[in-house]
Amino acid sequence: MLYEYIKSHYKEAEPIFFSDLEREDITKSALNQQLRVLCAKGLLMKYDTGVYYIPKMTMLKSTVGPNADMVARYRFISKGNNIDGFYGGNSFANQIGITTQVPRVVEIVSNNTHSSNREVKIGNRRFYVRKPVVPITKENVYVLQMLELLKNLDEYLDYSYADAKEKFAEYISIHGIKRKDVDCYIRKYPLSTFKFYYELELDHVLA
């Protein structure tokens, strides 16, 4: 029964979280026992504490599963159609192209954390997870990600403000961020966010 449910809801090599399998009609110990049986049969494999996957067979007959970044993305950022977080700090600064620094610890801002700031180890990777200023949704994820980066811009910027403005303008255009979106949230952030927002003249970029 459990395996049929897993097969119908998860793809091969996709992270399966114990918490997502919990139901009112089964105890945690019983669920653990069922998962152990499935692992013993080779139908499932355990990636980490509370994380399982359906093994995917390669052409060389070896099995592959998720990696640490995929598990972190599913747990803290997005799973299916749900958006619960975004990459922040040097991680996002590198993605947007305003720094060449590659962080050893990936920073994530997520709804899915109970404490304010914490370091999480997944596999052999480390992630620093923070709570958002306001809950993250599909509608506000991109504007919140931009404002988070602006908050401490000088910590990440390897180029000039002119170069940064160009990168932010490109990001704004791609994601269709409007002035009203920024106005809705910018007052939730510290004065440094306002400072860099006007330093880069982003108000002139927004529609």
VEXFI-622698 format. One record per residue (C-alpha): residue in three letters; x, y, z. Coordinates in steps of 0.2 Angstrom, whole numbers, plus 5000, padded with zeros to 4 digits. Layout:
BEGIN
ALAXYZ
...
This chain:
BEGIN
MET500050005000
LEU501450125005
TYR502550084990
GLU501050104978
TYR500750274985
ILE502550324984
LYS502750254966
SER501150364960
HIS501750524969
TYR503650524966
LYS504850504952
GLU506450394953
ALA507950484961
GLU506750614969
PRO506850654987
ILE505550584998
PHE505350665015
PHE504750555030
SER503650705036
ASP502750705019
LEU502250525021
GLU501550545039
ARG499650515041
GLU498450515055
ASP498050335053
ILE499850265055
THR501050295069
LYS502850355066
SER503550195072
ALA502450095060
LEU502950205046
ASN504750185050
GLN504549995050
GLN503749995033
LEU505150105026
ARG506449995033
VAL505649845024
LEU505549935008
CYS507349985009
ALA507849805014
LYS506949744998
GLY507849874987
LEU506249964982
LEU506850114992
MET508550184997
LYS508950305012
TYR509850465007
ASP509950545024
THR508950555041
GLY507150565035
VAL507550565017
TYR507250425005
TYR507150394986
ILE506650264973
PRO508350214966
LYS508550244947
MET509550124937
THR510950184925
MET511450094909
LEU512850024919
LYS511649944931
SER512150054946
THR510950154956
VAL510850344957
GLY509850454969
PRO509650644973
ASN511150754978
ALA511250874992
ASP510751024982
MET509250934976
VAL508750884993
ALA508951065000
ARG507951134985
TYR506551014988
ARG506551045007
PHE506751235008
ILE506451314991
SER505251224979
LYS504351064977
GLY503051034964
ASN502151194961
ASN502551254979
ILE503751404982
ASP504351414999
GLY506051494998
PHE507451564987
TYR509351574987
GLY510151724996
GLY511851805000
ASN513351754989
SER512351614981
PHE511151724973
ALA512451864970
ASN513351734960
GLN511851684951
ILE511351864946
GLY513151894941
ILE513752034953
THR515051924961
THR516251784956
GLN516351714974
VAL515751534975
PRO515051514993
ARG515551355003
VAL513951375013
VAL512451405002
GLU511251535010
ILE509351495008
VAL507951605014
SER506451495017
ASN504751475026
ASN505151295030
THR506251335045
HIS505651345063
SER507151435070
SER507751615064
ASN509451565058
ARG510251385057
GLU511551285048
VAL510951125040
LYS512050985034
ILE511350885020
GLY512550745013
ASN514250825012
ARG513551005009
ARG513151145021
PHE511651265020
TYR511351415030
VAL509451435032
ARG508551595037
LYS506751645040
PRO506051775028
VAL505551945033
VAL503751905026
PRO503051735021
ILE503751695003
THR502451654990
LYS502451624971
GLU501851804969
ASN503251894979
VAL504751774978
TYR505751874966
VAL505452044973
LEU505951974991
GLN507451894984
MET508052054976
LEU507752154992
GLU508652035002
LEU510152054991
LEU510052244991
LYS510052235010
ASN511952195011
LEU512452234994
ASP514252294997
GLU514652125006
TYR514352034989
LEU514752164975
ASP516352134965
TYR515952254952
SER515452444950
TYR513652504955
ALA513352534936
ASP513752354933
ALA512652304947
LYS511252414941
GLU511252324924
LYS511152154932
PHE509752204943
ALA508852284928
GLU508952124919
TYR508252024933
ILE506852144935
SER506452134917
ILE506451944917
HIS505351924932
GLY504152074928
ILE504452154945
LYS503452314946
ARG503652474957
LYS502052434967
ASP502852264971
VAL504352344979
ASP503252474988
CYS502352334995
TYR503852255004
ILE505352375005
ARG504752455021
LYS504952285030
TYR506852295026
PRO508152395035
LEU508752575029
SER510252495020
THR508952415007
PHE508252585003
LYS510052655002
PHE510652534989
TYR508952534980
TYR509152724977
GLU511052714974
LEU510752594959
GLU509252704953
LEU508152554952
ASP506652664954
HIS506952724936
VAL507052544930
LEU505352484937
ALA503752514928
